[in-house]
């Protein structure tokens, strides 16, 4: 048995040796087939026997994907990318997925990479295993897909970040971390904290970017107001210091307030009856005032404005303008007797009298003409009749008061009496004892002797009285004009000082704005800056700046210079209506290609502002 088996093996070896060429070729072919099968199935993962279905994935960008790259579900390979084709809105990816794989149709799709060098693939991240599932021809929209940030964008952003990092500060951080053995742990904590901060800010990245852009404006504004904020902080500190000093007084005030309020309460309790009576009297007073409200409004009109404003309107066009009436004003005759009050026969004063001039060109006077309701106007009470015989008042020749020329005679048991004159429209009540007949008017003729004496005294006394009146009017007019002229002169002086002050303030504001324009420049907008400077200049300074700007322009552009000026403080040295000299303290931040971080220079400026055509322009700029 063994011998037979050995002979068969020897014969096979001899036959193979004789056919060794063919056997070698067959072995090579078999090795090639096995190797190709391994490469196709094992390495290239090409299995023509697998059953797959196609899914179209729409991406905003490729994200580094290539054909024949993997498709996975949470990192497990389930298919392969067949092809990519561009679309007007992005990229469409055709993926072949194993038929026995069930992927929910609402699963988000993410383009991931195995390493920073590439090897991107598509990864499905389903939230659950429930359907519906993807099938042949399914389309996944871009709203459920995400792509990684391209390496080019990462490098560009990193370049911007590194440009903002100061190597000197990083060196200081490294040196501080190397001072102790806990340095690596501190660095780890810093990196972990930064990572946590970045991961927290990632969901609100658009809002963070918007905040950074808008905060630049806010911080720039705060930087411009830095000096003002410092002054405000000092003032608040002084205020709080003063409040702290008043703490004891405030506590004392709080302690004494209840006692003071109790005293006030007792005061009201003790005087409550008096207050009630006072309020009752005020009710009566209020009713009387209510009737005369239109008259009070006429006495105190609100359309006339301020007296000071009226005086200011008289000063214009470099002069004082006024209108005055030098003629005597029309006076009202009340019909009173024009006799010396020391005379023994001087009549008693009239109880009721008023101005009887009804000429519309004359100022209407008297309470009867005041605005208001005539029906409710209170009348003065008439005195009760007496049995005493009043003295007869004789009418004076030519008197304008008719009641003194037309005396009424009352027939009674008493002698003939003359009643007290009454205003127009008021009725006279007569008692039965008097039996006065009001329908009969008896004009008593004047005595011849009295008429003669009156006629003899009337001429010279009347002329003297008229001259005295005219002289008094002239003196009053002179005093009035003198006072008005003095007030006008003082008012004109005040107005002139006010005008100069206003001009100084306007020139100071213009100088502050112009100083900021003059000290602020941008190499990208040189022409606009020069134009703004020249628009606010005049005279010698404008000519000098125009000549120097030609050489200065090229220097600014070559060095990429940028400057921003801020006026810290300002004051007026001298002022007039046409010229104001302003002193300014200016902080100027200057940066260029050599020093991009910039430096702050503080300088003093002296600007002379001239009023040219109603506009304040800089005619001279000095740097003392």
C-alpha positions in Angstrom: 0.0 0.0 0.0 2.7 2.4 0.9 4.8 1.3 -2.0 1.9 1.9 -4.4 1.3 5.4 -2.9 4.9 6.3 -3.2 5.1 5.2 -6.8 2.0 7.4 -7.6 3.6 10.4 -6.0 6.9 9.8 -7.8 5.1 9.5 -11.1 3.2 12.7 -10.5 6.3 14.5 -9.6 8.1 13.3 -12.7 5.1 14.3 -14.8 5.0 17.7 -13.2 8.7 18.1 -13.7 8.2 17.3 -17.4 5.3 19.9 -17.5 6.8 22.4 -15.2 6.5 25.3 -17.6 2.7 24.8 -17.9 2.3 24.3 -14.2 4.3 27.4 -13.4 2.1 29.5 -15.7 -1.0 28.0 -14.3 0.2 28.8 -10.8 0.9 32.4 -11.7 -2.5 32.7 -13.2 -4.1 31.3 -10.2 -2.1 33.6 -7.9 -3.1 36.6 -10.0 -6.7 35.6 -9.9 -6.6 35.2 -6.1 -4.7 38.5 -5.7 -7.2 40.4 -7.8 -10.1 38.9 -6.0 -8.6 39.9 -2.7 -7.9 43.4 -3.9 -11.4 43.8 -5.4 -13.3 42.3 -2.5 -11.0 42.9 0.4 -9.2 46.1 -0.3 -11.3 47.9 -2.9 -14.5 46.4 -1.4 -16.0 45.7 -4.9 -18.6 43.0 -4.7 -20.6 42.6 -7.9 -22.9 40.1 -6.1 -24.1 42.7 -3.5 -27.6 44.2 -3.9 -27.7 48.0 -3.4 -30.1 51.0 -3.9 -29.2 54.5 -4.9 -29.8 57.6 -2.8 -29.3 61.2 -4.0 -27.8 63.6 -1.4 -27.9 67.3 -2.1 -25.1 69.3 -0.4 -24.3 73.1 -0.5 -20.7 72.2 -1.2 -18.7 69.0 -1.7 -16.8 69.3 1.5 -13.8 67.3 0.0 -15.9 64.3 -1.1 -14.6 62.1 -4.0 -16.1 59.2 -5.9 -15.8 55.7 -4.4 -15.6 57.0 -0.8 -17.5 55.4 2.0 -21.0 55.9 3.2 -21.6 54.9 6.8 -24.2 54.8 9.5 -22.7 56.1 12.8 -19.3 55.0 11.5 -20.3 51.6 10.2 -19.7 51.2 6.4 -22.9 50.5 4.5 -22.2 51.8 1.0 -20.1 53.8 -1.4 -20.3 57.0 -3.3 -20.8 56.4 -6.9 -20.4 59.9 -8.4 -20.7 63.6 -7.8 -22.2 66.2 -10.1 -22.5 70.0 -9.7 -25.9 71.8 -9.6 -26.8 75.5 -9.6 -27.3 75.4 -5.8 -24.5 73.0 -4.8 -23.5 69.4 -5.4 -25.5 66.2 -5.8 -23.9 63.0 -4.5 -25.1 59.6 -5.8 -24.5 57.0 -3.1 -25.0 53.2 -3.4 -26.2 51.7 -0.1 -26.5 48.0 0.8 -30.1 46.8 0.3 -30.2 45.1 3.7 -29.5 48.4 5.5 -32.4 50.3 6.9 -31.8 54.0 7.4 -34.6 56.4 8.6 -35.5 58.9 5.9 -35.3 61.8 8.4 -31.7 61.0 9.4 -29.3 64.0 9.3 -26.3 63.6 7.0 -22.9 64.9 7.8 -19.7 65.0 5.7 -16.8 63.9 8.0 -13.1 63.2 7.7 -10.9 60.5 9.0 -8.0 63.0 9.5 -7.1 66.6 8.8 -5.4 65.4 5.6 -8.7 64.3 4.1 -10.4 60.9 3.6 -13.9 62.4 3.8 -17.0 60.2 3.9 -20.7 60.5 4.4 -22.1 59.6 7.7 -25.8 59.1 8.6 -26.7 59.9 12.2 -30.3 58.6 12.7 -32.0 59.6 15.9 -34.1 56.4 16.0 -34.7 53.1 14.2 -38.3 53.8 13.2 -39.4 54.3 9.6 -40.0 55.4 7.0 -36.7 54.3 5.6 -34.6 55.3 2.6 -35.3 53.5 -0.6 -34.0 53.5 -4.2 -34.3 57.0 -5.6 -34.7 58.8 -2.3 -33.5 62.4 -2.2 -32.1 64.1 0.9 -32.3 67.9 0.8 -29.6 70.3 1.9 -31.6 71.3 5.0 -30.6 68.0 6.6 -27.0 68.0 5.6 -23.9 69.6 7.0 -20.4 69.9 5.6 -17.1 70.5 7.4 -15.3 73.9 7.3 -12.8 73.7 4.4 -9.1 73.7 5.3 -8.5 76.8 3.3 -11.1 78.7 5.4 -9.6 77.3 8.6 -6.1 78.5 7.6 -7.5 81.9 6.6 -9.3 82.3 9.9 -6.2 81.1 11.8 -4.1 83.6 9.9 -6.4 86.4 11.1 -6.4 85.1 14.7 -2.6 84.8 14.7 -2.3 88.3 13.3 -4.2 89.6 16.4 -2.0 87.6 18.8 0.9 89.5 20.2 4.0 87.3 20.3 5.4 89.3 23.2 2.3 88.6 25.3 2.4 84.9 24.4 6.1 84.9 25.5 5.0 86.4 28.8 2.3 83.7 29.2 4.8 81.0 28.4 7.4 82.4 30.8 4.8 82.7 33.6 3.6 79.1 33.0 7.2 77.8 33.2 7.9 79.3 36.6 6.4 76.3 38.5 5.8 72.6 37.9 2.1 73.3 37.7 2.6 75.2 34.5 1.5 72.3 32.2 -1.6 71.8 34.3 -2.4 75.5 34.1 -1.9 75.5 30.3 -4.2 72.5 30.2 -6.9 74.3 32.2 -6.6 77.3 29.9 -7.0 75.2 26.8 -9.9 73.3 28.3 -11.6 76.5 29.3 -11.1 77.9 25.9 -12.5 74.8 24.3 -15.5 74.9 26.6 -16.0 78.6 25.8 -15.8 78.0 22.0 -18.1 75.0 22.2 -20.6 77.1 24.2 -20.4 80.0 21.7 -20.7 77.8 18.6 -24.5 77.6 18.6 -24.7 81.4 18.9 -21.9 82.1 16.4 -24.0 84.6 14.2 -25.2 86.5 17.3 -21.6 86.6 18.7 -20.2 87.9 15.4 -23.0 90.6 15.2 -22.3 91.5 18.8 -18.6 91.9 18.1 -19.3 94.1 15.1 -21.7 96.4 17.0 -19.6 96.5 20.1 -16.8 98.1 18.1 -19.0 101.1 17.6 -19.9 101.2 21.3 -16.4 100.8 22.5 -15.1 103.4 20.0 -17.7 105.8 21.4 -16.7 105.1 24.9 -13.1 105.6 24.0 -14.0 109.0 22.6 -15.8 109.9 25.8 -13.1 108.5 28.0 -12.1 111.9 29.4 -15.8 112.8 30.0 -16.4 109.5 31.8 -13.3 110.1 34.0 -14.7 113.5 34.9 -18.1 112.0 35.6 -16.6 109.4 37.8 -14.7 112.0 39.8 -17.8 114.1 40.1 -19.8 111.0 41.3 -17.1 110.3 43.8 -17.2 113.8 45.1 -21.0 113.6 45.3 -20.9 110.3 47.2 -18.3 111.8 49.5 -20.6 114.7 50.2 -23.5 112.4 50.8 -21.4 110.4 53.2 -20.6 113.5 55.1 -24.3 114.4 55.3 -25.2 111.0 56.7 -25.4 112.2 60.3 -27.6 115.1 59.4 -29.9 112.9 57.4 -30.3 110.5 60.2 -31.1 113.4 62.6 -33.6 114.8 60.1 -35.3 111.4 59.9 -35.4 111.2 63.7 -36.9 114.7 64.1 -39.4 114.4 61.3 -42.1 112.5 63.3 -42.0 115.1 66.1 -42.4 117.9 63.5 -45.2 116.2 61.8 -47.0 115.7 65.1 -46.6 119.4 65.8 -48.1 120.3 62.4 -51.0 117.9 63.1 -51.6 119.6 66.4 -51.5 122.9 64.7 -54.3 121.8 62.4 -56.3 120.4 65.2 -56.0 123.6 67.3 -57.0 125.9 64.4 -59.6 123.7 62.7 -62.5 126.0 63.6 -60.6 129.1 62.4 -59.7 127.3 59.2 -63.4 126.4 58.6 -64.4 130.0 59.0 -61.5 131.1 56.7 -62.6 128.7 54.1 -66.2 129.9 54.3 -65.0 133.5 53.8 -62.8 132.3 50.9 -66.0 130.8 49.3 -67.6 134.3 49.3 -64.4 135.8 48.0 -64.1 133.2 45.3 -67.7 133.9 44.1 -66.9 137.6 43.8 -63.7 137.0 42.0 -65.4 134.5 39.7 -67.8 137.3 38.6 -64.8 139.5 37.8 -62.7 136.8 36.0 -63.0 138.5 32.6 -62.0 141.8 34.1 -59.0 140.3 35.8 -58.0 138.7 32.5 -58.1 142.1 30.9 -56.0 143.6 33.8 -53.4 140.8 33.5 -53.2 139.8 29.8 -50.9 137.0 28.8 -50.3 138.1 25.2 -47.9 140.9 26.0 -44.9 138.7 26.8 -42.0 139.6 29.0 -40.9 143.2 29.6 -37.3 142.2 29.1 -38.1 140.6 25.7 -40.0 143.8 24.7 -36.9 145.8 25.6 -34.7 143.4 23.6 -36.8 143.9 20.5 -36.0 147.6 20.5 -32.3 146.9 19.9 -31.5 145.8 16.3 -29.5 146.9 13.3 -26.8 148.4 15.6 -29.2 150.9 17.1 -32.0 151.6 19.6 -35.4 152.0 18.1 -38.3 153.4 20.1 -41.7 155.1 19.5 -42.9 157.7 22.0 -46.0 160.0 22.1 -45.0 163.4 23.3 -48.5 164.9 23.1 -50.7 165.2 26.2 -53.1 162.3 26.6 -56.9 162.9 26.8 -58.0 163.1 30.4 -61.3 162.3 31.9 -63.4 164.9 33.7 -65.3 163.5 36.7 -67.3 166.7 37.3 -65.8 167.5 40.7 -65.7 171.1 41.7 -62.4 172.9 40.9 -62.1 174.9 44.0 -59.5 175.0 46.8 -60.2 172.3 49.3 -59.5 174.8 52.1 -62.5 176.9 51.0 -65.3 177.1 53.6 -68.0 176.6 50.9 -66.2 173.6 49.3 -69.0 171.1 48.6 -69.1 167.6 50.1 -67.5 164.9 48.0 -69.9 163.0 45.7 -70.9 159.6 46.9 -71.2 158.2 43.4 -69.3 159.6 40.5 -67.7 158.2 37.3 -66.2 159.2 34.0 -69.0 160.2 31.6 -66.9 160.5 28.4 -68.6 158.2 25.8 -66.2 159.1 23.0 -65.1 155.7 21.5 -61.6 157.2 20.7 -61.1 157.7 24.4 -59.9 154.9 26.7 -63.1 153.6 28.5 -62.6 153.6 32.2 -64.5 152.6 35.3 -65.7 149.3 36.8 -69.0 149.5 34.9 -67.1 149.0 31.6 -65.0 146.0 32.9 -65.6 142.7 31.0 -68.0 140.4 32.8 -71.6 139.5 33.3 -73.5 142.7 33.9 -76.4 141.0 35.5 -74.3 139.6 38.3 -72.2 142.7 38.8 -72.6 143.7 42.5 -73.8 147.2 43.2 -72.7 149.4 46.0 -75.4 149.7 48.7 -77.4 152.9 48.8 -77.2 154.7 52.1 -80.4 154.7 54.2 -82.3 158.0 54.1 -81.8 160.4 57.0 -83.9 163.2 58.3 -80.9 165.5 58.3 -81.1 168.2 55.8 -78.3 167.9 53.2 -76.5 170.9 52.0 -77.6 172.2 48.6 -74.9 172.0 46.0 -75.2 174.7 43.4 -74.4 173.9 39.9 -71.4 175.4 38.3 -71.8 177.1 35.0 -70.7 174.8 32.1 -70.3 171.7 34.4 -70.5 168.5 32.4 -72.2 166.7 35.2 -75.9 167.1 34.7 -77.0 165.9 38.1 -75.3 169.0 39.6 -77.2 171.4 37.2 -80.6 169.6 37.4 -81.5 169.4 41.1 -84.5 167.5 42.1 -86.9 169.2 44.6 -88.7 167.0 47.0 -92.0 168.3 48.4 -92.6 167.1 51.9 -92.9 168.5 55.4 -89.2 169.3 55.3 -87.6 172.1 53.4 -86.4 171.5 49.9 -83.5 169.0 49.8 -81.0 168.0 47.2 -80.5 164.2 47.1 -77.1 162.7 46.6 -76.2 162.3 42.9 -76.5 158.7 41.6 -74.9 156.9 38.7 -76.9 156.5 35.6 -79.6 153.8 35.5 -79.9 153.5 39.3 -83.4 154.1 40.7 -84.0 156.3 43.8 -86.3 154.9 46.5 -88.3 157.6 48.3 -90.0 157.2 51.7 -93.6 158.1 52.3 -92.6 160.9 54.7 -90.7 162.7 51.9 -93.3 162.2 49.2 -90.8 163.0 46.6 -92.0 163.7 43.1 -89.4 162.3 40.8 -91.1 163.4 37.6 -90.6 167.1 38.3 -87.2 168.6 37.7 -86.6 172.1 39.0 -83.6 173.9 37.9 -82.5 176.3 40.5 -80.9 179.4 39.0 -77.5 180.3 40.3 -77.0 183.3 42.5 -75.9 186.4 40.7 -73.1 187.1 43.1 -71.6 183.7 42.9 -71.8 183.7 39.1 -69.9 186.9 39.0 -67.2 185.7 41.4 -66.9 182.4 39.4 -66.7 184.2 36.1 -64.0 186.5 37.5 -61.9 183.7 38.9 -62.3 181.1 36.1 -60.1 182.7 33.4 -56.7 183.1 35.2 -57.1 180.0 37.4 -58.0 177.9 34.4 -55.0 179.1 32.3 -52.6 178.6 35.2 -53.9 175.2 35.8 -53.6 174.2 32.2 -49.9 175.5 32.1 -49.2 173.5 35.2 -50.7 170.4 33.6 -48.7 170.8 30.4 -45.5 171.4 32.4 -46.1 168.3 34.5 -46.8 166.3 31.3 -43.5 167.6 29.8 -41.5 166.7 33.0 -43.0 163.2 33.1 -42.3 162.8 29.4 -38.7 163.9 29.9 -38.2 161.6 32.8 -39.8 158.8 30.9 -37.6 159.3 27.8 -34.5 159.6 30.0 -35.3 156.4 31.9 -36.1 154.7 28.6 -32.9 155.9 27.0 -30.9 154.7 30.0 -32.6 151.4 30.0 -32.1 151.1 26.3 -28.4 151.9 26.6 -27.9 149.3 29.3 -30.0 146.8 27.3 -28.0 147.4 24.2 -24.8 146.8 26.1 -26.2 143.6 27.6 -27.4 142.5 24.1 -23.9 143.3 22.7 -22.2 141.2 25.4 -24.8 138.4 24.9 -24.1 138.5 21.1 -20.3 138.3 21.7 -20.7 135.4 24.1 -22.9 133.6 21.6 -20.4 134.1 18.9 -17.6 132.8 21.1 -19.6 129.7 22.0 -20.4 129.0 18.3 -16.8 129.5 17.3 -15.6 127.2 20.1 -17.9 124.4 18.9 -16.7 124.9 15.3 -13.1 124.9 16.4 -13.6 121.6 18.3 -15.1 119.9 15.3 -12.4 121.4 13.0 -9.6 120.2 15.3 -10.9 116.7 15.1 -11.1 116.9 11.3 -7.6 118.4 11.2 -6.0 115.7 13.3 -7.9 112.7 11.8 -6.8 111.2 8.5 -7.0 107.9 6.6 -4.5 106.9 4.0 -7.4 105.3 2.0 -9.4 108.6 2.0 -6.7 111.2 1.8 -8.5 113.4 -0.8 -11.7 113.5 1.2 -9.8 114.4 4.4 -7.9 117.2 2.7 -11.1 118.5 1.2 -12.8 118.6 4.6 -9.8 120.5 6.1 -9.8 123.1 3.3 -13.5 123.6 3.5 -13.1 124.8 7.1 -10.1 127.0 6.5 -9.6 130.5 5.2 -6.9 133.1 4.7 -3.2 132.4 5.3 -3.7 128.9 6.8 -5.7 127.8 3.8 -3.0 128.8 1.4 -0.3 127.2 3.5 -2.2 123.9 3.9 -3.0 123.8 0.2 0.7 124.0 -0.7 1.8 121.4 1.9 -1.0 118.9 1.2 0.7 118.0 -2.2 3.8 116.6 -0.5 1.9 115.3 2.6 -0.5 113.2 0.5 2.2 111.0 -1.0 3.9 110.6 2.3 0.7 109.4 4.0 -0.1 106.9 1.2 3.4 105.4 1.2 3.5 104.9 4.9 -0.2 103.8 5.2 -0.7 106.3 8.0 -3.9 106.6 9.9 -4.7 109.1 12.6 -7.7 109.9 14.8 -7.9 113.0 16.9 -10.1 113.7 20.0 -10.5 117.0 21.7 -10.0 116.5 25.5 -10.6 120.1 26.6 -11.0 123.6 25.1 -11.2 127.2 26.3 -11.6 130.7 24.7 -8.6 133.0 24.9 -10.1 136.1 23.4 -13.4 136.8 21.5 -15.2 139.4 19.5 -18.1 139.3 17.1 -15.8 138.5 14.1 -12.8 136.8 15.6 -12.4 134.2 18.4 -9.1 132.6 19.5 -9.7 129.0 21.0 -7.2 126.9 22.9 -7.5 123.2 22.6 -6.0 120.0 24.1 -6.0 117.2 21.5 -5.2 113.5 21.8 -4.1 112.0 18.5 -3.8 108.2 17.9 -1.3 107.6 15.0 -0.5 104.3 13.3 1.5 103.5 10.2 3.2 100.6 8.5 6.1 100.7 11.0 3.9 100.9 14.1 0.6 99.3 13.3 -0.4 99.2 16.9 -0.4 103.0 17.1 0.6 105.5 19.7 -1.1 108.4 21.4 0.3 111.9 21.2 -1.2 114.8 23.3 -0.7 118.2 21.9 -1.9 121.8 22.4 -3.5 123.8 19.6 -4.3 127.4 19.2 -6.9 128.1 16.5 -8.0 131.5 15.3 -11.6 131.5 14.0 -12.9 134.2 11.7 -16.5 134.9 10.8 -16.6 134.8 7.1 -20.1 135.3 5.6 -21.8 133.9 8.7 -19.5 130.9 8.9 -16.7 130.4 11.3 -13.5 129.4 9.5 -10.0 128.7 10.8 -7.6 131.4 9.6 -4.6 130.5 11.8 -3.5 127.2 13.5 -0.6 127.2 16.0 1.1 124.5 18.0 2.6 126.3 21.0 
